[in-house]
Structures are given as C-alpha cells and as structure tokens.
Amino acid sequence: MFHDDDNYTGTVLISFLMGGIIGAGVALLLAPQSGRKTRKQILEAADDVRDYASDYAKKLKEKIS
C-alpha cells in the first residue's frame, strides 16, 4: 500500500492534536473549579489553537507554493 508520507504524517498529527484538544476540553468541563475560571481557560486554549492553526495554514501555503 502506498502512503504519501507528508499527507499521512499530517493526518496523524492533526488526529493527535484533535484528541488532545477534546481531552483537555472534557477535563476542563469536569474539573471542580468556578465557571468563570473554566471559561477563561477555555478562551485561552481556543486562542492558542487558533494561533497554531493559523501558523500551520501559513506553513502549508508556503510549502504548496
């Protein structure tokens, strides 16, 4: 079976990151802390993910060009 190594590696990396994000979200929602603190942590995590995704998209565009 033929695998495009770059595409396969990217898929595995994205899957791993998504699993981590989902796990962190569940942990935050189940953690015994105030709702205000939980919302703040979720917003910070969302900002981090957005920044990472933006950087990753830029790198992908550069690689394609």
HELIX and SHEET records of a PDB file:
HELIX    1   1 ASP A    5  LEU A   30  1                                  26    
HELIX    2   2 GLY A   35  ILE A   64  1                                  30    
END                                                                             
